[in-house]
Amino acid sequence: MSQDCWPDAARILNKSPGNIKKGYKDHIIVDEDSEIILSSIQTPFNVGDEKVLCGLVDKVNVNLGLKPEEISADKVYGTIDNRVFLKDNDMTANIPFYNESNRKLAVFGIKDFNISEDLKTVTCPNRITTNKYSVLKNKSNDKEDYHFRFDKKVCLKCPHVEQCLRKNKNGKYLVRKVEISSRYDVVLDGLKRNQTVAFREASNKRYKVERRFATMVRNHGLRRCRFLKLAGAKIHITLANMACNNVRMVNLLTPSSFAMS
């Protein structure tokens, strides 16, 4: 939902250089079978989508007494925090990962190492395994990370030493370390899940959410906001969500020859 009427009524986000967007967002959860909107949260345009997933799921539970078995979402929602929330609440995450960059790295990256499911060992491309690690606080999010270390003496004899070890400014090889989140288990679960037929089938149904947005923009006034500030926008968006649900329920209950939009 964009905002052209009042410059102070929305937050600004640079989607791309020279392309400034103003407006609000309507974050929704849609039931896969009925396409009814189960919960929604409204935010300024510059609030990341990934920050509202947990709140949306909690609203479904609190307001409707429902606990989704699976959550299908775009890759932007696939943060470790969101995956941890879903796993710890016994919900399956059907969330893809970002595609890996084609840029060739100077040394092996984390994708080249095999991390055990219990997060106790890491195996390098040369099949050398280490269980030596320390637990350190991540300064960016104040959460624990595991820092695995490989034996430098063993690494220096490896045929992949040039691809694996970095050098300091004096030209000496540094100890090889691999850093992972203490909840990297959710990443391993996600990678395994994303190889299944069930994941592909769930991903192919995500269009149903986009269809709700398209309906509200086309038929229920969500292309432009006519209220000042977020409080008014929430009213506007909530009414549009309700109208969309009412139309959807009528269409579910009436013959296919009769359809509302």
C-alpha positions in Angstrom: 0.0 0.0 0.0 1.6 3.3 -1.1 1.1 6.7 0.4 1.2 9.8 -1.8 -1.1 12.2 0.2 0.9 12.9 3.3 4.7 12.9 3.3 4.9 12.3 7.1 2.5 9.4 7.1 4.8 6.6 6.2 8.4 5.4 6.5 10.8 5.5 3.6 12.6 2.5 2.1 15.1 2.6 -0.8 14.1 -0.5 -2.8 16.8 0.3 -5.3 19.0 3.4 -6.0 16.8 6.4 -6.9 13.6 4.4 -6.2 12.1 5.7 -3.0 9.0 4.0 -1.7 6.6 5.3 0.9 3.8 3.4 2.5 2.6 0.6 4.7 2.6 -3.1 4.7 -0.1 -5.7 5.3 1.4 -8.9 6.6 -1.0 -11.8 6.5 -1.4 -15.6 7.2 -3.7 -17.4 4.8 -5.3 -20.8 5.3 -4.2 -23.0 2.5 -7.5 -24.7 1.9 -10.0 -21.9 2.3 -7.7 -19.0 1.5 -9.3 -17.1 4.4 -6.9 -14.5 6.1 -6.4 -15.8 9.6 -4.3 -13.0 11.0 -2.6 -9.8 10.0 -0.1 -7.2 11.2 0.3 -3.8 9.7 3.7 -2.0 9.7 5.5 0.9 8.1 7.0 0.0 4.7 10.5 -0.2 6.0 9.9 -2.9 8.5 11.4 -6.2 7.3 8.9 -9.0 6.6 10.9 -11.5 8.6 10.3 -9.5 11.8 6.5 -10.2 12.0 6.3 -14.0 11.3 6.3 -15.0 15.0 3.7 -12.4 15.8 1.4 -13.5 13.0 1.5 -17.1 14.2 1.0 -16.1 17.8 -2.1 -14.1 16.8 -3.6 -17.2 15.0 -3.1 -19.2 18.2 -4.4 -16.5 20.6 -7.3 -15.2 18.6 -8.5 -18.5 16.9 -7.0 -21.2 19.1 -5.4 -22.7 16.1 -1.8 -24.0 15.7 -0.6 -24.4 12.2 1.1 -27.7 11.4 3.2 -26.1 8.6 4.2 -22.6 7.6 5.0 -21.9 4.0 6.7 -18.6 3.3 9.1 -16.7 1.0 12.8 -17.0 1.6 13.0 -13.6 3.3 11.2 -15.2 6.3 13.9 -17.9 6.6 16.0 -16.3 9.4 17.4 -18.6 12.0 15.2 -17.0 14.7 12.1 -17.7 12.7 13.1 -21.3 12.0 13.9 -21.8 15.7 10.5 -20.4 16.7 8.7 -22.8 14.3 10.8 -25.9 15.3 10.4 -25.2 19.0 6.7 -24.9 18.6 6.4 -28.1 16.5 5.6 -26.5 13.2 7.2 -27.5 9.9 8.9 -24.7 8.0 8.5 -24.7 4.2 10.8 -21.8 3.6 13.5 -21.8 0.9 17.0 -20.5 1.3 18.6 -17.7 -0.7 20.5 -18.9 -3.8 24.2 -19.2 -3.2 26.3 -16.6 -5.0 28.1 -17.7 -8.1 31.1 -15.6 -7.1 34.1 -17.8 -6.5 35.4 -17.6 -3.0 39.1 -17.3 -2.1 38.7 -20.2 0.3 36.2 -22.9 1.1 33.0 -21.6 2.6 30.7 -23.2 5.2 28.7 -25.0 2.4 31.9 -27.0 1.7 32.0 -28.4 5.2 29.8 -31.2 6.6 28.3 -30.3 9.9 26.9 -33.2 12.1 23.2 -33.1 13.0 24.1 -32.9 16.7 26.5 -29.9 15.9 29.3 -31.7 17.7 31.7 -32.2 14.8 32.6 -30.5 11.5 34.2 -32.4 8.6 36.3 -30.5 6.0 36.4 -31.2 2.2 39.4 -33.5 2.8 37.3 -35.6 5.2 39.2 -34.4 8.3 36.9 -34.1 11.3 37.2 -31.9 14.3 35.3 -31.8 17.5 37.2 -28.9 19.0 35.1 -25.8 19.4 34.5 -22.9 21.7 31.2 -21.2 22.5 31.3 -17.4 22.0 28.7 -14.6 22.1 27.8 -13.1 18.7 28.1 -9.4 19.2 25.6 -8.6 16.5 22.7 -10.5 18.0 23.9 -11.4 21.5 23.4 -15.1 20.9 25.8 -18.1 21.1 27.9 -19.3 18.2 30.1 -22.4 17.9 33.6 -21.7 16.7 35.2 -25.0 15.4 39.0 -25.1 14.9 41.1 -27.5 12.8 44.6 -28.6 13.7 46.9 -26.4 11.7 49.6 -29.0 11.5 47.2 -31.4 9.8 45.9 -28.6 7.5 49.4 -27.7 6.3 49.8 -31.3 4.9 46.4 -31.1 3.1 46.4 -30.9 -0.7 43.7 -28.2 -0.4 45.7 -26.0 1.9 45.6 -23.1 -0.6 41.8 -23.3 -1.0 41.2 -23.6 2.7 43.6 -21.5 4.8 43.9 -17.8 4.7 47.2 -16.0 5.2 48.0 -13.1 7.5 49.9 -10.0 6.3 53.2 -11.8 6.9 52.2 -14.6 4.5 51.7 -17.2 7.2 48.7 -19.5 7.2 46.1 -19.0 9.8 44.2 -21.6 11.7 41.1 -22.8 9.9 37.9 -22.0 11.8 34.2 -22.7 11.0 31.6 -20.6 12.8 28.0 -21.7 13.1 25.0 -20.6 15.2 24.3 -22.7 18.3 20.9 -23.3 16.6 22.3 -24.4 13.2 20.2 -27.5 13.6 17.3 -25.6 12.1 19.3 -24.8 9.0 20.2 -28.5 8.6 16.5 -29.4 9.1 15.5 -26.8 6.5 18.1 -28.1 3.9 16.8 -31.6 4.3 13.2 -30.6 4.2 13.7 -28.5 1.0 14.7 -31.7 -0.9 11.3 -33.3 -0.3 8.3 -33.6 -2.5 6.2 -32.2 0.3 8.2 -29.0 0.3 7.9 -28.5 -3.4 4.1 -29.1 -3.2 3.8 -26.6 -0.3 5.9 -24.0 -2.2 3.7 -24.3 -5.2 0.7 -23.1 -3.2 2.3 -19.9 -1.9 0.6 -18.1 -4.8 -2.6 -18.1 -2.7 -1.2 -15.4 -0.4 -0.3 -13.2 -3.4 -3.8 -13.8 -4.8 -5.3 -12.3 -1.6 -3.1 -9.2 -1.9 -4.0 -8.8 -5.6 -7.7 -9.0 -4.8 -7.4 -6.3 -2.1 -5.4 -4.0 -4.3 -7.7 -4.5 -7.2 -11.1 -4.5 -5.4 -10.8 -3.2 -1.9 -8.8 0.0 -2.0 -5.3 -1.1 -0.9 -3.5 0.6 -3.7 -3.6 3.9 -1.9 -3.9 4.8 1.7 -6.4 7.5 2.6 -5.6 7.8 6.3 -3.0 9.8 8.1 -0.3 7.8 10.0 -0.1 4.1 10.8 -3.1 4.1 13.2 -5.5 5.1 10.4 -3.8 2.8 7.9 -4.4 -0.1 10.2 -8.1 0.6 10.2 -8.1 0.9 6.4 -6.1 -2.3 5.9 -8.1 -4.3 8.5 -11.4 -3.4 6.8 -10.0 -4.5 3.5 -8.9 -7.8 5.0 -12.4 -8.3 6.4 -14.0 -7.4 3.1 -11.7 -9.9 1.3 -12.6 -12.6 3.8 -16.4 -11.9 3.5 -16.2 -12.2 -0.3 -14.2 -15.3 -0.1 -16.6 -17.0 2.3 -19.6 -16.1 0.1 -17.7 -17.7 -2.9 -17.0 -20.8 -0.9 -20.6 -21.2 0.1 -22.3 -20.5 -3.2 -22.3 -22.3 -6.5 -19.3 -21.8 -8.8 -21.6 -20.1 -11.3 -22.1 -17.2 -8.9 -18.9 -15.4 -7.9 -18.2 -12.1 -6.1 -15.0 -10.1 -6.4 
